[in-house]
Amino acid sequence: MPASFSVEYEGRTVEVIPDPLWERDRVRLVVDGETVAERKANGKRTVLEGDGFEVRAVMPLWGGSVTRASLVPAGEDVEYELDPEPGTRAAKLAAWGREHPKLYASRYVLTGAAQVALAIIGFAFVLKLLPAIPLPSIDVPDLPRIDLPDVPLPSIDLPDLPELPGWVRAVLDSKPYWLPIVIGLVLALREVDRRKKVKRPSD
């Protein structure tokens, strides 16, 4: 069963419970044991409306689990973090993330680096296989040639654009390798900043 997330807020127990993936891709908002809202999983934009608050859940687009969830009171610019069900893998991961917030956020950078490494390895593997793959020979019939009239096109003199410096061209050519890592770094910094703003009801 996927882990549920909960928090005590203003004397009420607020829970976010995802349905198992093999049943349906939905998540429920439960307050004091009563389901008050449910909706289809919508990735990072999964929002459930409660009485005087909303819960923002992060989950896969296909549903089945919740990565994290936070409660946002109506009209306030503050978030209260929901805790995963004790003893679950999500609870252990959340506890480790609170103890090591920067290391936890760095997973985005590691993911970007892994994507680059896999792309390089996969490309090299495909190049190695290409000579060994026999390609079929297809006889294409000769198509009749159609003589089209010449249409005069207007002549437009465009100014010569300055040539890019060599280091700029080199950076642009290597973009597939560094861009995923840069994106991961940006996401990591955003995660660290988000964790600074998120509170717990006891704070």
NUROTOR-311482 format. One record per residue: residue number from 0; residue in three letters; chain; x negated, y negated, z negated of N, C-alpha, C in turn. Coordinates in steps of 0.05 Angstrom, whole numbers. Last residue first. Layout:
BEGIN
(NUM ALA A (X Y Z) (X Y Z) (X Y Z));
...
END
This chain:
BEGIN
(202 ASP A (-118 -490 -302) (-137 -513 -301) (-124 -539 -311));
(201 SER A (-81 -451 -299) (-92 -456 -325) (-110 -480 -326));
(200 PRO A (-70 -447 -244) (-50 -459 -262) (-60 -465 -289));
(199 ARG A (-128 -468 -208) (-113 -446 -220) (-93 -459 -240));
(198 LYS A (-140 -501 -144) (-140 -499 -174) (-125 -474 -182));
(197 VAL A (-182 -521 -91) (-161 -502 -101) (-164 -500 -131));
(196 LYS A (-226 -552 -79) (-200 -566 -83) (-179 -547 -96));
(195 LYS A (-268 -518 -71) (-271 -539 -91) (-244 -552 -98));
(194 ARG A (-250 -487 -30) (-251 -474 -56) (-255 -495 -78));
(193 ARG A (-256 -523 13) (-229 -514 4) (-229 -503 -24));
(192 ASP A (-311 -526 17) (-296 -550 9) (-268 -543 0));
(191 VAL A (-323 -474 33) (-334 -484 8) (-318 -508 -2));
(190 GLU A (-295 -474 82) (-287 -455 61) (-297 -464 34));
(189 ARG A (-324 -512 111) (-295 -517 105) (-285 -499 82));
(188 LEU A (-372 -484 115) (-371 -510 100) (-342 -517 93));
(187 ALA A (-355 -441 147) (-366 -436 120) (-365 -462 103));
(186 LEU A (-340 -466 194) (-320 -452 179) (-329 -447 150));
(185 VAL A (-391 -484 210) (-370 -504 205) (-348 -491 188));
(184 LEU A (-417 -435 217) (-427 -454 197) (-406 -474 190));
(183 GLY A (-387 -413 260) (-387 -400 234) (-397 -418 212));
(182 ILE A (-401 -450 300) (-373 -448 291) (-371 -435 264));
(181 VAL A (-455 -436 303) (-448 -463 295) (-419 -464 285));
(180 ILE A (-451 -384 322) (-464 -389 296) (-456 -416 285));
(179 PRO A (-427 -390 372) (-413 -375 351) (-425 -380 323));
(178 LEU A (-469 -423 398) (-442 -434 392) (-427 -418 371));
(177 TRP A (-516 -397 412) (-515 -412 387) (-487 -422 379));
(176 TYR A (-503 -367 458) (-518 -354 436) (-515 -370 410));
(175 PRO A (-478 -397 496) (-464 -373 487) (-478 -360 463));
(174 LYS A (-518 -440 504) (-494 -444 488) (-480 -418 479));
(173 SER A (-561 -441 536) (-562 -423 514) (-538 -425 496));
(172 ASP A (-550 -482 572) (-552 -454 582) (-551 -434 560));
(171 LEU A (-554 -526 539) (-528 -519 550) (-528 -490 560));
(170 VAL A (-609 -526 528) (-590 -524 506) (-563 -514 516));
(169 ALA A (-629 -534 579) (-636 -510 564) (-617 -505 542));
(168 ARG A (-610 -585 592) (-601 -562 607) (-607 -535 593));
(167 VAL A (-639 -613 553) (-609 -613 552) (-599 -589 568));
(166 TRP A (-691 -606 570) (-683 -595 544) (-653 -594 540));
(165 GLY A (-692 -633 620) (-695 -604 618) (-686 -592 592));
(164 PRO A (-640 -683 628) (-667 -674 620) (-668 -644 617));
(163 LEU A (-599 -686 687) (-602 -681 659) (-630 -673 652));
(162 GLU A (-601 -738 734) (-607 -710 728) (-611 -707 698));
(161 PRO A (-547 -783 747) (-574 -778 736) (-578 -748 729));
(160 LEU A (-511 -778 808) (-511 -776 779) (-540 -771 769));
(159 ASP A (-500 -822 860) (-517 -800 850) (-518 -801 820));
(158 PRO A (-433 -838 878) (-459 -846 867) (-474 -821 857));
(157 LEU A (-402 -817 938) (-403 -816 909) (-431 -824 899));
(156 ASP A (-366 -834 991) (-393 -836 981) (-392 -838 951));
(155 ILE A (-325 -795 1029) (-326 -811 1004) (-355 -811 994));
(154 SER A (-290 -788 1087) (-316 -787 1076) (-318 -806 1052));
(153 PRO A (-231 -747 1099) (-244 -773 1093) (-271 -770 1080));
(152 LEU A (-231 -698 1151) (-229 -705 1122) (-243 -732 1117));
(151 PRO A (-195 -675 1206) (-216 -694 1196) (-211 -701 1167));
(150 VAL A (-187 -609 1220) (-174 -631 1207) (-195 -650 1196));
(149 ASP A (-185 -567 1274) (-203 -582 1257) (-187 -606 1246));
(148 PRO A (-140 -511 1275) (-149 -537 1285) (-166 -551 1264));
(147 LEU A (-163 -443 1271) (-148 -465 1260) (-158 -492 1271));
(146 ASP A (-159 -381 1296) (-172 -407 1302) (-153 -429 1291));
(145 ILE A (-169 -322 1263) (-149 -342 1269) (-163 -369 1273));
(144 ARG A (-187 -256 1277) (-196 -283 1272) (-175 -303 1280));
(143 PRO A (-163 -196 1246) (-164 -215 1269) (-172 -243 1261));
(142 LEU A (-208 -155 1209) (-184 -171 1210) (-186 -190 1234));
(141 ASP A (-230 -89 1209) (-235 -116 1218) (-209 -131 1221));
(140 PRO A (-220 -51 1148) (-216 -56 1176) (-222 -85 1184));
(139 VAL A (-268 -26 1104) (-248 -48 1108) (-245 -53 1137));
(138 ASP A (-283 29 1070) (-283 19 1097) (-261 -2 1100));
(137 ILE A (-319 34 1011) (-293 29 1022) (-296 17 1050));
(136 SER A (-353 76 969) (-355 61 994) (-327 59 1006));
(135 PRO A (-360 71 898) (-347 82 921) (-351 64 946));
(134 LEU A (-421 75 862) (-399 58 871) (-387 70 896));
(133 PRO A (-447 109 808) (-443 109 837) (-418 93 844));
(132 ILE A (-488 85 759) (-460 88 765) (-456 87 796));
(131 ALA A (-541 75 749) (-532 103 747) (-503 107 755));
(130 PRO A (-548 20 749) (-560 36 771) (-550 65 771));
(129 LEU A (-517 7 700) (-508 0 727) (-521 16 749));
(128 LEU A (-539 17 650) (-521 37 662) (-515 32 691));
(127 LYS A (-567 -28 637) (-582 -3 639) (-565 18 653));
(126 LEU A (-527 -66 635) (-547 -69 656) (-563 -42 659));
(125 VAL A (-501 -48 588) (-487 -47 614) (-507 -49 637));
(124 PHE A (-540 -59 550) (-532 -31 554) (-518 -28 581));
(123 ALA A (-544 -114 552) (-568 -98 559) (-560 -69 565));
(122 PHE A (-493 -126 533) (-501 -134 560) (-525 -118 570));
(121 GLY A (-495 -105 481) (-476 -95 500) (-483 -102 529));
(120 ILE A (-535 -138 458) (-539 -109 460) (-520 -97 481));
(119 ILE A (-510 -189 463) (-536 -183 476) (-541 -153 479));
(118 ALA A (-464 -180 432) (-461 -188 461) (-487 -182 475));
(117 LEU A (-484 -169 382) (-469 -148 396) (-467 -155 426));
(116 ALA A (-508 -219 370) (-525 -195 372) (-510 -173 388));
(115 VAL A (-463 -252 369) (-484 -257 389) (-501 -232 393));
(114 GLN A (-434 -228 326) (-422 -230 353) (-443 -234 375));
(113 ALA A (-470 -237 284) (-465 -210 293) (-452 -209 321));
(112 ALA A (-467 -293 280) (-492 -281 288) (-488 -252 297));
(111 GLY A (-413 -297 263) (-422 -309 288) (-448 -297 298));
(110 THR A (-417 -270 213) (-399 -259 235) (-407 -270 262));
(109 LEU A (-451 -303 186) (-460 -276 192) (-443 -264 214));
(108 VAL A (-417 -347 181) (-442 -350 196) (-452 -322 204));
(107 TYR A (-377 -325 149) (-370 -336 176) (-395 -338 193));
(106 ARG A (-402 -314 102) (-394 -291 119) (-387 -300 147));
(105 SER A (-411 -357 70) (-431 -352 91) (-423 -328 109));
(104 ALA A (-373 -356 30) (-367 -372 54) (-386 -366 77));
(103 TYR A (-400 -324 -7) (-375 -315 4) (-368 -330 30));
(102 LEU A (-443 -357 -20) (-448 -332 -6) (-423 -321 7));
(101 LYS A (-414 -398 -45) (-429 -404 -21) (-436 -378 -5));
(100 PRO A (-388 -372 -89) (-372 -385 -68) (-388 -391 -43));
(99 HIS A (-392 -327 -129) (-412 -334 -109) (-398 -348 -85));
(98 GLU A (-347 -323 -161) (-374 -323 -174) (-396 -333 -155));
(97 ARG A (-306 -321 -124) (-306 -343 -144) (-334 -345 -158));
(96 GLY A (-320 -274 -96) (-321 -300 -82) (-321 -324 -101));
(95 TRP A (-312 -235 -135) (-339 -240 -125) (-341 -267 -111));
(94 ALA A (-256 -240 -138) (-272 -245 -161) (-301 -251 -153));
(93 ALA A (-241 -224 -86) (-235 -251 -95) (-252 -259 -119));
(92 LEU A (-259 -171 -86) (-271 -190 -67) (-266 -219 -76));
(91 LYS A (-226 -149 -125) (-255 -149 -128) (-268 -169 -110));
(90 ALA A (-176 -158 -100) (-182 -170 -126) (-212 -171 -131));
(89 ALA A (-180 -126 -54) (-177 -155 -51) (-183 -170 -77));
(88 ARG A (-181 -75 -76) (-205 -85 -63) (-204 -116 -59));
(87 THR A (-148 -77 -141) (-149 -72 -112) (-176 -83 -101));
(86 GLY A (-147 -91 -194) (-157 -64 -187) (-159 -59 -158));
(85 PRO A (-90 -134 -191) (-114 -124 -205) (-121 -96 -196));
(84 GLU A (-71 -168 -132) (-63 -147 -152) (-88 -135 -165));
(83 PRO A (-100 -234 -127) (-92 -208 -116) (-86 -188 -139));
(82 ASP A (-71 -296 -147) (-90 -275 -152) (-81 -249 -139));
(81 LEU A (-67 -359 -114) (-54 -335 -123) (-74 -313 -126));
(80 GLU A (-86 -425 -130) (-93 -400 -118) (-77 -377 -130));
(79 TYR A (-54 -484 -115) (-59 -464 -137) (-63 -437 -124));
(78 GLU A (-70 -548 -90) (-64 -520 -84) (-71 -503 -109));
(77 VAL A (-44 -613 -78) (-60 -595 -94) (-51 -567 -88));
(76 ASP A (-12 -661 -69) (-36 -654 -53) (-54 -636 -69));
(75 GLU A (59 -657 -71) (33 -658 -84) (11 -649 -66));
(74 GLY A (109 -647 -48) (100 -674 -53) (74 -678 -67));
(73 ALA A (116 -584 -79) (127 -604 -61) (118 -632 -68));
(72 PRO A (56 -546 -91) (80 -559 -101) (90 -580 -81));
(71 VAL A (31 -490 -62) (29 -519 -59) (56 -531 -69));
(70 LEU A (-7 -433 -73) (18 -446 -78) (15 -476 -77));
(69 SER A (-41 -388 -29) (-41 -410 -48) (-14 -423 -49));
(68 ALA A (-76 -328 -12) (-51 -343 -13) (-54 -365 -34));
(67 ARG A (-112 -283 32) (-110 -301 9) (-84 -316 10));
(66 THR A (-98 -238 63) (-126 -244 56) (-128 -262 32));
(65 VAL A (-51 -187 64) (-55 -216 58) (-85 -219 50));
(64 SER A (-25 -141 113) (-41 -148 90) (-43 -178 87));
(63 GLY A (13 -134 154) (3 -111 140) (-14 -117 115));
(62 GLY A (4 -173 215) (14 -168 188) (0 -144 175));
(61 TRP A (-17 -190 262) (0 -165 263) (10 -157 236));
(60 LEU A (-48 -232 248) (-24 -237 264) (-5 -213 265));
(59 PRO A (-69 -226 179) (-71 -220 207) (-45 -226 222));
(58 MET A (-61 -284 135) (-59 -255 141) (-63 -251 170));
(57 VAL A (-53 -328 84) (-70 -322 107) (-70 -292 111));
(56 ALA A (1 -368 62) (-13 -342 62) (-30 -340 87));
(55 ARG A (27 -415 21) (12 -412 46) (-5 -387 45));
(54 VAL A (87 -429 -7) (64 -412 -9) (52 -409 19));
(53 GLU A (116 -488 -35) (113 -470 -12) (88 -453 -17));
(52 PHE A (167 -514 -79) (139 -508 -72) (140 -491 -46));
(51 GLY A (220 -518 -93) (202 -539 -102) (173 -534 -96));
(50 ASP A (229 -455 -83) (244 -476 -96) (225 -497 -108));
(49 GLY A (193 -439 -22) (206 -432 -47) (221 -456 -58));
(48 GLU A (175 -415 41) (187 -437 26) (200 -427 1));
(47 LEU A (115 -394 68) (140 -385 56) (150 -407 37));
(46 VAL A (75 -389 125) (84 -406 103) (112 -397 94));
(45 THR A (21 -374 161) (43 -361 149) (52 -376 124));
(44 ARG A (-23 -389 191) (-1 -408 188) (24 -395 177));
(43 LYS A (-60 -350 201) (-67 -370 180) (-44 -390 175));
(42 GLY A (-10 -304 221) (-38 -310 218) (-43 -330 195));
(41 ASN A (44 -295 212) (36 -315 232) (7 -324 227));
(40 ALA A (94 -246 200) (66 -254 197) (58 -274 219));
(39 LYS A (160 -268 187) (142 -253 204) (113 -264 200));
(38 ARG A (186 -276 120) (182 -284 148) (162 -266 161));
(37 GLU A (228 -291 65) (211 -273 79) (208 -283 108));
(36 ALA A (249 -310 -1) (243 -317 27) (226 -294 39));
(35 VAL A (262 -289 -49) (275 -314 -43) (269 -323 -14));
(34 THR A (272 -231 -86) (262 -241 -61) (277 -267 -53));
(33 GLU A (257 -229 -155) (278 -233 -134) (266 -244 -109));
(32 GLY A (218 -229 -194) (229 -203 -185) (250 -205 -163));
(31 ASP A (203 -283 -199) (215 -268 -221) (230 -243 -212));
(30 VAL A (204 -287 -131) (202 -303 -155) (217 -289 -177));
(29 VAL A (171 -270 -72) (187 -260 -94) (182 -277 -119));
(28 LEU A (167 -270 -4) (162 -287 -27) (182 -279 -49));
(27 ARG A (140 -222 42) (162 -232 25) (151 -250 3));
(26 VAL A (125 -211 110) (115 -216 83) (138 -229 68));
(25 ARG A (121 -164 166) (133 -186 151) (120 -188 123));
(24 ASP A (119 -122 208) (99 -143 204) (110 -168 190));
(23 ARG A (136 -57 181) (143 -81 197) (122 -103 190));
(22 GLU A (110 -5 173) (139 -10 170) (148 -34 187));
(21 TRP A (56 -2 178) (72 18 192) (102 14 189));
(20 LEU A (38 -42 144) (36 -46 173) (54 -26 188));
(19 PRO A (80 -58 88) (60 -41 101) (62 -44 131));
(18 ASP A (92 -128 74) (103 -101 80) (81 -84 93));
(17 PRO A (64 -167 22) (65 -160 50) (77 -132 53));
(16 ILE A (85 -212 -25) (83 -183 -21) (85 -176 9));
(15 VAL A (72 -258 -72) (72 -254 -43) (66 -225 -37));
(14 GLU A (105 -285 -130) (90 -263 -116) (93 -265 -86));
(13 VAL A (108 -319 -189) (111 -322 -160) (93 -301 -147));
(12 THR A (142 -325 -247) (123 -308 -234) (128 -308 -204));
(11 ARG A (149 -386 -283) (159 -367 -264) (136 -350 -252));
(10 GLY A (128 -427 -313) (144 -407 -326) (155 -386 -308));
(9 GLU A (99 -455 -274) (121 -468 -288) (140 -447 -300));
(8 TYR A (73 -397 -249) (76 -426 -242) (102 -436 -255));
(7 GLU A (28 -347 -242) (48 -358 -261) (49 -388 -257));
(6 VAL A (20 -309 -182) (11 -331 -200) (34 -339 -218));
(5 SER A (-3 -258 -135) (16 -270 -154) (3 -292 -170));
(4 PHE A (-2 -212 -81) (-15 -235 -94) (6 -249 -112));
(3 SER A (-11 -142 -66) (6 -166 -69) (-11 -187 -83));
(2 ALA A (-44 -100 -18) (-44 -114 -44) (-25 -138 -44));
(1 PRO A (-10 -45 15) (-26 -70 15) (-23 -85 -11));
(0 MET A (-17 24 0) (0 0 0) (-18 -25 0));
END
